[in-house]
Amino acid sequence: MNKVATYPVMLTSRRLLLRPLNITDAAGLARMTNDPLVTRNLLKTAMPFTTADARELILRARKRKSPVWAIDTGQLVGLIGLAGEFGYWLGRSAWGKGFASEAARLVINHAFERLEIDTLHASPIADNKASRHLLDKLGFERNGVARAFCCQRSKVVPLIRYKLERLTWEKAQSRDRRWR
C-alpha cells in the first residue's frame, strides 16, 4: 500500500539538506542544467534551459506536490526525486563527492519508511555508467531494457530498467548501517 505523497519534507544527512525547490533556485538550476555533460543524461530536458524554464519546473513541482527535492550543500547542487521513477542528477561541480549516494539513501529510506512504497523503479540511459554504478551499489536490480527519446541527443536511446524492492532494502539495511 502506498501513502499519498505530500510535498516533500526536508531530509538531512551529515552533509546534505534535501528540501523542496524554491523559486530562488531558478537561476542556479538553469545554470547547472545548461551544462551539456549534465543534460545529455536527462531525457526530457533540452538546451538552452532558461531561468524561466527553471521557474516553470519549480512551480509545476510545487503545484503537483511532486516528491522532488533540491540537493543542497549550502548551495543547490542537483535534484533528486520520486516523480514517476526514482531519479537524480547533479551539477558537474558536485560529481565524484558522494553526494548522489548520500541523497539517494535519504530518499530511498523516506520512500520505504514514510511513503510505504513497495518498489522503486529507475531507468538511466544505458551509457550513463555513473548512474548505473550507483544504482547497483544501492541494491537496485536490473530488470530489463527500454528505449526513449532523449531531447538533448535528438534521438531514441537505450535505457536500462532497474528496480529496488522493499524486501531487498530491508535486508541491506540490516547488514549495512550506512543506510541509517
C-alpha positions as semicolon CSV with decimal commas, in nm:
position;residue;x (nm);y (nm);z (nm)
1;M;0,000;0,000;0,000
2;N;0,136;0,344;-0,090
3;K;0,064;0,655;0,108
4;V;-0,030;0,961;-0,092
5;A;0,286;1,165;-0,140
6;T;0,279;1,510;0,007
7;Y;0,504;1,796;-0,087
8;P;0,848;1,679;0,013
9;V;0,952;1,712;0,371
10;M;1,308;1,813;0,446
11;L;1,555;1,527;0,474
12;T;1,903;1,571;0,621
13;S;2,229;1,385;0,635
14;R;2,571;1,477;0,762
15;R;2,648;1,694;0,456
16;L;2,319;1,744;0,275
17;L;1,983;1,907;0,311
18;L;1,718;1,773;0,076
19;R;1,448;2,037;0,062
20;P;1,157;2,146;-0,154
21;L;1,254;2,356;-0,453
22;N;1,228;2,733;-0,406
23;I;1,170;2,988;-0,678
24;T;1,507;3,134;-0,574
25;D;1,668;2,813;-0,708
26;A;1,572;2,903;-1,066
27;A;1,896;3,076;-1,170
28;G;2,121;2,805;-1,024
29;L;1,904;2,532;-1,169
30;A;1,920;2,691;-1,513
31;R;2,298;2,734;-1,490
32;M;2,360;2,369;-1,396
33;T;2,108;2,239;-1,648
34;N;2,279;2,419;-1,935
35;D;2,589;2,204;-1,895
36;P;2,581;1,962;-2,192
37;L;2,755;1,690;-1,988
38;V;2,469;1,704;-1,736
39;T;2,183;1,742;-1,981
40;R;2,297;1,458;-2,209
41;N;2,169;1,213;-1,946
42;L;1,830;1,382;-1,893
43;L;1,562;1,253;-2,129
44;K;1,318;1,544;-2,126
45;T;1,544;1,846;-2,081
46;A;1,671;2,028;-2,386
47;M;1,913;2,319;-2,406
48;P;1,900;2,604;-2,370
49;F;1,722;2,573;-2,036
50;T;1,638;2,925;-1,925
51;T;1,567;3,071;-1,585
52;A;1,204;3,096;-1,698
53;D;1,210;2,721;-1,777
54;A;1,351;2,657;-1,430
55;R;1,080;2,870;-1,267
56;E;0,815;2,678;-1,459
57;L;0,961;2,344;-1,348
58;I;0,970;2,461;-0,984
59;L;0,614;2,595;-0,991
60;R;0,487;2,277;-1,160
61;A;0,657;2,059;-0,896
62;R;0,508;2,268;-0,616
63;K;0,160;2,268;-0,769
64;R;0,163;1,891;-0,819
65;K;0,321;1,839;-0,475
66;S;0,577;1,624;-0,651
67;P;0,827;1,438;-0,435
68;V;1,124;1,624;-0,584
69;W;1,399;1,766;-0,364
70;A;1,675;2,020;-0,414
71;I;2,009;1,869;-0,311
72;D;2,165;2,144;-0,102
73;T;2,518;2,157;0,041
74;G;2,480;2,524;0,133
75;Q;2,407;2,579;-0,234
76;L;2,194;2,394;-0,486
77;V;2,398;2,111;-0,642
78;G;2,127;1,896;-0,802
79;L;1,783;1,738;-0,784
80;I;1,650;1,403;-0,668
81;G;1,300;1,268;-0,668
82;L;1,034;1,005;-0,693
83;A;0,815;1,171;-0,957
84;G;0,725;0,876;-1,177
85;E;1,051;0,695;-1,117
86;F;1,345;0,734;-0,880
87;G;1,584;0,978;-1,044
88;Y;1,857;1,227;-0,967
89;W;2,117;1,447;-1,126
90;L;2,399;1,666;-1,001
91;G;2,573;1,970;-1,142
92;R;2,921;1,885;-1,262
93;S;3,091;2,066;-0,970
94;A;2,932;1,809;-0,733
95;W;3,036;1,497;-0,923
96;G;3,259;1,243;-0,750
97;K;3,196;1,367;-0,395
98;G;2,946;1,103;-0,282
99;F;2,650;1,345;-0,280
100;A;2,438;1,126;-0,510
101;S;2,485;0,821;-0,284
102;E;2,408;1,021;0,027
103;A;2,099;1,188;-0,121
104;A;1,976;0,860;-0,271
105;R;1,992;0,680;0,063
106;L;1,787;0,956;0,226
107;V;1,518;0,939;-0,042
108;I;1,510;0,559;-0,051
109;N;1,474;0,542;0,327
110;H;1,196;0,803;0,311
111;A;1,018;0,619;0,027
112;F;1,012;0,286;0,208
113;E;0,968;0,406;0,567
114;R;0,739;0,708;0,536
115;L;0,566;0,678;0,200
116;E;0,534;0,299;0,226
117;I;0,630;0,249;-0,137
118;D;0,685;-0,120;-0,214
119;T;0,909;-0,092;-0,522
120;L;1,120;0,187;-0,669
121;H;1,198;0,195;-1,042
122;A;1,476;0,376;-1,228
123;S;1,572;0,387;-1,596
124;P;1,907;0,553;-1,668
125;I;2,036;0,591;-2,022
126;A;2,244;0,282;-2,096
127;D;2,572;0,471;-2,147
128;N;2,536;0,662;-1,817
129;K;2,785;0,440;-1,635
130;A;2,798;0,656;-1,321
131;S;2,423;0,629;-1,260
132;R;2,419;0,259;-1,338
133;H;2,707;0,201;-1,096
134;L;2,528;0,396;-0,823
135;L;2,204;0,204;-0,871
136;D;2,396;-0,125;-0,848
137;K;2,568;-0,002;-0,532
138;L;2,234;0,097;-0,378
139;G;2,094;-0,254;-0,430
140;F;1,878;-0,191;-0,736
141;E;1,846;-0,492;-0,964
142;R;1,844;-0,478;-1,342
143;N;1,514;-0,598;-1,478
144;G;1,503;-0,512;-1,845
145;V;1,569;-0,264;-2,118
146;A;1,363;0,007;-2,282
147;R;1,405;0,286;-2,534
148;A;1,307;0,651;-2,510
149;F;1,360;0,975;-2,698
150;C;1,630;1,197;-2,546
151;C;1,572;1,567;-2,623
152;Q;1,936;1,668;-2,580
153;R;2,066;1,390;-2,804
154;S;1,776;1,429;-3,050
155;K;1,741;1,054;-3,085
156;V;1,597;0,743;-2,927
157;V;1,838;0,598;-2,670
158;P;1,850;0,263;-2,488
159;L;1,762;0,261;-2,118
160;I;1,846;0,003;-1,854
161;R;1,547;-0,068;-1,628
162;Y;1,612;-0,116;-1,255
163;K;1,401;-0,188;-0,952
164;L;1,456;-0,190;-0,578
165;E;1,204;-0,377;-0,367
166;R;1,132;-0,309;-0,003
167;L;1,246;-0,660;0,100
168;T;1,585;-0,611;-0,071
169;W;1,623;-0,275;0,101
170;E;1,529;-0,420;0,443
171;K;1,789;-0,695;0,406
172;A;2,056;-0,443;0,303
173;Q;1,960;-0,215;0,591
174;S;2,003;-0,494;0,846
175;R;2,351;-0,573;0,703
176;D;2,473;-0,219;0,645
177;R;2,435;0,061;0,899
178;R;2,518;0,324;0,631
179;W;2,150;0,312;0,532
180;R;2,055;0,470;0,863
